[in-house]
Amino acid sequence: MKFNKWTLGLAAVGAVSLASAVRADEAPKMSQIQTALSNTTISGYVDVAAQYNMGNYAFVPTVNGNGSTQYPHGVSGVPFGTGYNTFSGPSKMDSFTLNDVDIAIDKPQDDTPWASGYHIDLNWGADALNGPLGTAGYVGTTAASGGANAIPAVNAVQAFGVRQAYVVIRTPVGNGIDWKVGVMDDVIGYEGNTDGANPNYTRSYGYMIEPPTITGIVGTYKVCNLLTVSGGMADATSGNNALSSKAYVGSVALTAPDNWGFLKGSTLNGGVVMNLEKFGQCNYYIGSTMNTPWAKLKVGTAFDLASVANQNTTVGVPGGANNDSGWVSAVYVNFQATDKLSFNARGEYFDLTGALNPYGASNGRGEEVTGTVQYNLWANVISRVEFRWDHVDQGNAFAGATDFGFGGSGPSTANSFMVAANLIYQF
C-alpha cells in the first residue's frame, strides 16, 4: 500500500493512523464491488426423498442389445433408459435419496432499453442435469442399447453439473426482445427441471421424451399481455451431432385477459424443438393450465409428440415410413384445499414405438396414474407423499425371475406400483 507524503506526515504526528488510511483508500474499491453485486440474488433448494417400489422392476434392453436384463423401475418414477431424461435405475429403488441440491445465482435485468443480466443454476445429486448433456448426473455410465442413452451403474456416484448458465440481454426493438445466450432449460413441456415447481414428485412420460436443456440463443418477445413468443437456434439435442448440426426451437404462450371471468390468467402454450439431421428427434408440444369456476380447482392438459428420423432422407416428421414416432397425452388436476394443503393428480396415456419405447417387453402403449398429497407444515419446506401406478397394455414390463441380485423372483407383470415421500427446502 502506498501513501502520499501528507498522509505520512499526519501519521507521524499522530493526527491519523495508517490503518484508517488503508480503510479509506480501499473504501471506493469495496463500494464498486458492492454496487456490482447489489442486485445479485442467490436462491435454490435441497430435494430429498424416500422411495418404495413394492418389489417391481423395469424390463429394459441390456447393454449392446444382448438379451434382456431386469433393472429396477422408478428413479423419479420415469422408465429406465429411454428418451432424453434417464432418471431411472437401481440407485433410488427402496432407498433414501438426495435427488438434487440446486443453487441459483441471478442478476436480473432492469427496465432500461439495453438491460443485461445473467443466470446460473448449479446442481448436484441423483437427478442433476449437466448442461448440454441434459442427462441425470451419474459418474461412470455405460451406453445403452443403440448408444442413444446412458445407464447409471448400481451405486453410481452422484455428480455435479451446470444445469443453466446464460447471459440475458435486451435489444430495444418494439416492446424489447430479451435474448438468452448459453445453456438454458428447454422451451417446451408442462413439467420443468425445477423440482418444487412441478405438481408431482415423479416426472411424466411426456417430460421423458423432451430435451431438458439446450445450448444456444433464444429470443423472447412480449407482443402484449395476451401473447408472448420465443424462437431461436441451439446445438443439436439429438441425431448425428455433426459440427454444424443445429436444433431450431420456438414457443407461443397465450394468457387469458382479466375480462374473461373465472378463466382470467389461464394459459395455453405450444412449442417445437426440431433436429433435422439423421437420427434427429423432432418434438411438438401443446399444453394448457385452466382456472375453473371453483377458485380452488385448476385443470391442466399436455400433449407431446415426438418423431425420430432413422434415415438421411427422412426428417423427423410424425408418420414417416422410416421414423419412430410416438405421443403422450396427459391430464393434470390441482385442488388447493387450504393455504398449506393441496392435492395433485396426473393421468397419462402413451403410445411410443421403436427408439421411443420405454419398455422392451411391451408394445410401447400404456398408462400411468399419479396422486400426490402436499402439506407444507414447515416454513420454506414442500412436503408431500405420492403414489404412482404404471401399466403396459401388452407384455409384462415389470418384475421378473432373473433380476441379477436385485431381489423379487416373482412372475413378471404388466403393473408397477411406487410410494414416495419427498421433502424440498427452498431458500
C-alpha positions in Angstrom: 0.0 0.0 0.0 1.4 3.4 -1.0 0.7 6.6 0.9 1.2 10.2 -0.1 3.6 12.4 1.9 0.7 14.3 3.6 -0.7 11.1 4.9 2.7 10.0 6.2 3.2 13.4 7.8 -0.1 13.4 9.6 0.6 9.8 10.8 3.9 10.9 12.2 2.4 13.5 14.5 -0.5 11.1 15.5 -3.2 13.0 13.6 -4.3 9.9 11.7 -3.5 6.2 11.8 -2.2 4.2 8.9 -5.0 1.6 9.5 -7.7 4.2 8.9 -5.9 5.5 5.8 -5.9 1.9 4.4 -9.6 1.6 5.1 -10.2 5.0 3.4 -8.2 4.0 0.4 -10.0 0.7 0.0 -13.5 2.1 0.5 -14.1 3.2 -3.1 -12.9 -0.3 -4.3 -15.3 -2.1 -1.9 -18.1 0.3 -2.9 -17.6 -0.7 -6.6 -17.8 -4.4 -5.7 -20.9 -3.9 -3.6 -22.5 -1.9 -6.4 -21.7 -4.7 -8.9 -23.3 -7.3 -6.6 -26.1 -5.2 -5.2 -28.8 -6.7 -7.5 -27.4 -10.3 -7.4 -29.5 -12.9 -5.7 -28.8 -16.4 -4.5 -31.6 -18.9 -4.1 -32.1 -22.7 -4.5 -33.4 -25.8 -2.9 -32.5 -29.2 -1.4 -34.6 -32.1 -2.5 -34.6 -35.4 -0.6 -36.9 -38.4 -0.8 -37.6 -41.9 0.4 -39.0 -44.3 -2.3 -40.5 -47.8 -2.1 -41.1 -49.7 -5.3 -43.1 -52.7 -3.9 -40.8 -55.3 -5.5 -41.3 -54.3 -9.1 -38.6 -54.0 -11.7 -38.4 -52.4 -15.1 -37.7 -54.6 -18.2 -35.2 -52.9 -20.5 -32.7 -53.9 -23.2 -29.2 -54.9 -22.0 -26.0 -53.1 -23.0 -25.3 -53.7 -26.7 -28.7 -55.3 -27.0 -27.7 -58.8 -25.9 -31.0 -60.1 -24.5 -32.8 -58.7 -21.5 -31.9 -57.6 -18.0 -34.2 -56.7 -15.1 -33.4 -53.2 -13.9 -35.4 -51.7 -11.0 -38.1 -49.2 -12.1 -38.6 -45.7 -10.8 -35.9 -43.1 -10.3 -38.3 -40.1 -10.2 -40.8 -42.6 -11.5 -39.6 -42.3 -15.1 -38.9 -45.5 -17.1 -35.3 -46.5 -17.4 -33.0 -45.9 -20.3 -35.3 -44.2 -22.8 -35.6 -40.7 -24.2 -33.6 -37.6 -23.1 -34.1 -38.0 -19.4 -32.8 -41.3 -18.0 -34.0 -40.6 -14.4 -34.1 -44.3 -13.6 -32.2 -47.3 -12.3 -31.2 -49.1 -9.2 -29.9 -46.1 -7.2 -33.3 -44.9 -6.0 -35.2 -48.2 -5.6 -36.3 -48.8 -2.0 -33.8 -46.1 -0.9 -33.4 -42.7 0.7 -32.1 -40.4 -1.9 -30.5 -37.0 -2.3 -32.3 -36.0 -5.5 -30.9 -32.6 -6.1 -29.1 -29.6 -4.5 -29.7 -26.6 -6.7 -28.1 -23.2 -6.2 -29.2 -20.4 -8.5 -27.3 -17.1 -8.9 -29.2 -14.3 -10.6 -28.5 -10.8 -11.8 -32.0 -9.8 -13.2 -32.4 -7.2 -15.9 -33.7 -3.8 -15.1 -36.2 -1.8 -17.1 -33.7 0.1 -19.3 -33.8 -0.5 -23.1 -30.3 -2.1 -23.2 -30.6 -4.1 -20.0 -28.5 -7.1 -19.3 -28.1 -9.8 -16.6 -27.2 -13.5 -16.1 -28.5 -16.7 -14.6 -26.6 -19.7 -13.2 -28.0 -23.0 -12.0 -25.6 -25.4 -10.3 -27.0 -28.7 -9.2 -25.7 -31.9 -7.5 -27.4 -35.2 -6.8 -29.1 -38.2 -8.4 -31.2 -36.0 -10.7 -28.5 -33.5 -11.5 -28.5 -32.2 -15.1 -25.3 -31.3 -16.8 -25.7 -28.5 -19.3 -25.8 -29.6 -22.9 -25.7 -33.3 -22.0 -29.0 -32.9 -20.3 -28.8 -36.3 -18.6 -29.0 -37.4 -15.0 -25.7 -36.7 -13.4 -24.1 -40.0 -12.8 -20.4 -40.7 -13.0 -19.3 -43.9 -14.7 -22.2 -44.7 -17.0 -22.4 -47.2 -19.8 -24.0 -46.7 -23.2 -27.4 -48.3 -23.5 -28.5 -50.4 -26.5 -28.0 -48.4 -29.6 -25.8 -45.9 -27.8 -28.6 -43.3 -27.5 -28.7 -43.1 -23.7 -26.6 -43.7 -20.6 -27.5 -46.3 -18.0 -26.4 -45.3 -14.5 -24.4 -48.1 -12.8 -25.6 -49.6 -9.5 -24.4 -47.4 -6.6 -23.3 -44.8 -9.2 -21.6 -41.7 -7.8 -24.0 -38.7 -7.8 -22.4 -35.9 -9.9 -22.2 -32.2 -10.0 -23.5 -30.3 -13.1 -24.2 -26.9 -14.5 -27.8 -27.0 -15.4 -28.1 -23.5 -16.7 -25.6 -20.7 -17.3 -26.6 -17.9 -19.7 -26.3 -14.2 -20.3 -29.6 -12.3 -21.0 -29.5 -9.1 -23.0 -32.3 -6.8 -24.3 -32.5 -5.1 -27.6 -34.9 -2.2 -27.8 -37.0 -3.4 -30.8 -40.7 -2.8 -30.3 -41.5 -3.8 -26.7 -38.0 -5.2 -26.4 -36.5 -8.6 -27.2 -34.8 -10.4 -24.4 -32.1 -12.8 -25.6 -30.7 -15.7 -23.6 -27.3 -16.9 -24.8 -25.8 -20.0 -23.2 -27.1 -23.2 -21.6 -30.8 -23.0 -20.5 -33.9 -25.0 -19.8 -35.9 -26.2 -22.8 -38.7 -24.1 -24.2 -41.4 -26.8 -24.2 -43.2 -29.0 -21.8 -45.7 -29.0 -19.0 -43.2 -30.1 -16.4 -39.8 -28.5 -15.9 -36.4 -29.1 -14.3 -37.1 -27.2 -11.1 -38.3 -29.9 -8.7 -40.6 -27.9 -6.4 -42.3 -26.2 -9.3 -43.8 -29.4 -10.6 -47.1 -30.7 -9.3 -45.8 -34.2 -8.6 -42.7 -35.7 -7.2 -42.2 -38.1 -10.1 -41.8 -37.0 -13.7 -44.2 -37.7 -16.6 -43.6 -39.8 -19.7 -44.0 -36.5 -21.7 -41.1 -35.0 -19.8 -39.1 -38.1 -20.5 -39.1 -37.6 -24.3 -38.4 -33.9 -24.2 -34.8 -32.4 -24.2 -34.3 -31.0 -20.7 -31.8 -28.3 -21.7 -30.5 -26.6 -24.8 -27.3 -24.7 -25.6 -27.8 -21.8 -27.9 -29.6 -18.5 -28.3 -33.3 -17.9 -27.7 -35.2 -14.6 -28.0 -38.4 -13.8 -26.2 -40.8 -11.0 -27.3 -43.9 -10.0 -25.4 -46.3 -8.8 -28.1 -48.9 -7.8 -25.5 -50.3 -9.1 -22.2 -52.1 -11.8 -24.0 -49.3 -13.1 -26.3 -45.6 -14.0 -25.8 -43.4 -15.6 -28.5 -39.9 -17.2 -28.4 -37.6 -18.6 -31.0 -34.0 -19.4 -31.5 -31.3 -21.9 -32.5 -29.3 -24.3 -30.5 -26.7 -27.1 -30.8 -28.4 -30.3 -31.9 -30.0 -32.1 -29.0 -30.1 -35.5 -30.8 -29.0 -37.1 -34.1 -25.6 -37.4 -35.5 -24.5 -34.2 -33.8 -22.0 -33.2 -36.5 -20.1 -29.9 -36.0 -22.7 -27.9 -37.9 -25.8 -29.7 -36.7 -28.3 -27.4 -35.1 -31.7 -27.6 -33.5 -34.4 -25.0 -34.1 -36.7 -24.1 -31.2 -39.9 -22.0 -30.8 -42.8 -21.5 -28.5 -46.0 -19.4 -28.2 -47.8 -18.6 -24.9 -51.3 -17.2 -24.6 -52.7 -15.8 -21.4 -56.4 -15.2 -20.8 -57.2 -11.4 -20.1 -58.7 -10.0 -16.9 -62.2 -9.7 -18.5 -62.5 -13.4 -19.2 -64.1 -14.0 -15.8 -63.0 -17.2 -14.0 -60.6 -18.0 -16.9 -58.5 -14.9 -16.0 -54.8 -15.9 -16.0 -55.4 -19.3 -17.7 -52.6 -20.2 -20.2 -52.2 -22.1 -23.5 -48.7 -22.9 -24.6 -47.2 -24.6 -27.7 -43.7 -25.2 -29.0 -41.3 -27.2 -31.1 -37.7 -28.5 -31.0 -36.6 -29.5 -34.4 -33.5 -31.7 -35.0 -33.3 -32.1 -38.8 -30.2 -34.4 -39.0 -30.2 -38.2 -39.5 -31.5 -39.8 -36.3 -32.6 -36.4 -35.1 -35.7 -36.2 -32.9 -38.3 -33.6 -33.5 -40.6 -32.6 -30.6 -44.0 -31.0 -30.8 -45.9 -29.8 -27.6 -49.1 -28.1 -26.7 -50.4 -27.7 -23.1 -52.7 -25.6 -21.0 -53.5 -24.7 -17.4 -57.1 -23.6 -16.9 -58.8 -22.0 -14.0 -62.3 -23.2 -13.2 -65.4 -21.5 -11.6 -64.3 -23.1 -8.3 -61.2 -21.0 -7.5 -59.6 -23.9 -5.6 -59.6 -26.1 -8.6 -57.3 -26.0 -11.7 -57.0 -28.4 -14.6 -54.1 -28.8 -16.9 -53.6 -30.7 -20.2 -50.4 -31.7 -22.1 -49.8 -33.4 -25.4 -46.3 -34.4 -26.5 -45.5 -35.7 -30.0 -42.0 -37.0 -31.0 -40.5 -38.4 -34.1 -37.0 -39.8 -34.8 -35.6 -39.8 -38.3 -33.9 -43.1 -39.0 -32.6 -42.4 -42.5 -30.7 -39.5 -44.1 -33.6 -38.8 -46.4 -36.2 -38.7 -43.6 -36.8 -35.7 -41.4 -38.4 -36.5 -38.0 -41.9 -35.8 -39.2 -44.6 -37.9 -37.5 -45.9 -40.8 -39.7 -42.8 -41.0 -41.8 -42.2 -44.6 -43.1 -38.7 -44.7 -41.7 -39.5 -42.9 -38.4 -40.0 -44.0 -34.9 -42.9 -41.9 -33.7 -44.9 -41.6 -30.5 -47.1 -39.4 -28.4 -48.1 -38.9 -24.8 -51.3 -37.3 -23.6 -51.7 -36.1 -20.0 -54.3 -34.5 -17.7 -53.4 -32.7 -14.5 -55.7 -31.7 -11.7 -54.8 -29.4 -8.8 -57.0 -28.8 -5.8 -55.8 -26.2 -3.3 -57.8 -27.2 -0.2 -56.1 -24.7 2.2 -53.1 -22.4 2.1 -51.0 -25.4 3.2 -52.8 -28.4 1.9 -53.2 -29.4 -1.8 -54.0 -32.5 -3.9 -52.4 -33.1 -7.3 -53.3 -35.8 -9.7 -51.8 -36.8 -13.1 -53.0 -39.3 -15.6 -51.2 -40.2 -18.8 -51.6 -42.5 -21.8 -48.5 -43.1 -24.0 -48.1 -44.7 -27.4 -44.3 -44.9 -28.1 -42.6 -47.1 -30.6 -39.0 -48.1 -31.6 -36.4 -45.8 -30.1 -39.0 -44.0 -28.0 -40.4 -47.2 -26.4 -39.6 -47.1 -22.7 -40.1 -50.9 -22.2 -38.5 -53.5 -24.4 -41.1 -56.1 -23.3 -44.2 -54.3 -24.4 -45.7 -52.7 -27.5 -45.0 -49.2 -26.2 -48.5 -48.5 -25.1 -49.6 -47.9 -21.6 -50.9 -45.7 -18.8 -49.8 -44.1 -15.6 -51.7 -42.5 -12.7 -50.1 -40.5 -10.0 -51.7 -39.0 -6.9 -49.8 -36.5 -4.6 -50.8 -35.0 -1.3 -48.8 -31.9 -0.3 -48.9 -30.3 3.1 -46.5 -27.5 3.9 -46.1 -27.9 7.6 -42.7 -26.3 8.0 -41.6 -22.9 6.8 -39.9 -22.9 3.4 -40.4 -26.7 3.1 -42.5 -28.5 0.4 -43.5 -31.9 2.0 -45.5 -34.4 0.0 -46.3 -38.1 -0.3 -47.1 -39.8 -3.6 -48.5 -43.0 -5.1 -47.8 -44.0 -8.7 -49.2 -46.8 -10.8 -47.7 -47.7 -14.2 -49.3 -50.2 -16.6 -48.4 -51.5 -20.1 -51.1 -52.7 -22.4 -49.2 -55.6 -23.8 -46.3 -57.7 -22.4 -45.0 -57.8 -18.9 -42.6 -54.9 -18.4 -42.2 -55.1 -14.6 -40.7 -57.6 -12.1 -39.3 -60.9 -13.3 -37.5 -64.0 -12.3 -34.0 -63.1 -13.4 -33.1 -59.9 -11.6 -29.4 -60.2 -11.2 -29.3 -59.8 -7.5 -31.9 -57.1 -7.0 -34.4 -59.4 -5.4 -38.0 -60.1 -6.4 -38.2 -63.5 -8.1 -42.0 -63.5 -8.7 -43.5 -63.6 -12.2 -43.3 -60.6 -14.5 -46.3 -58.3 -14.5 -47.9 -55.5 -16.5 -48.2 -53.3 -13.5 -45.7 -51.3 -11.3 -46.5 -49.5 -8.0 -44.5 -47.0 -6.2 -44.9 -44.9 -3.0 -42.6 -42.0 -2.1 -42.2 -39.3 0.5 -40.5 -36.1 -0.6 -39.1 -33.0 1.2 -37.8 -29.9 -0.6 -36.3 -27.0 1.4 -36.4 -23.8 -0.6 -34.1 -20.8 0.2 
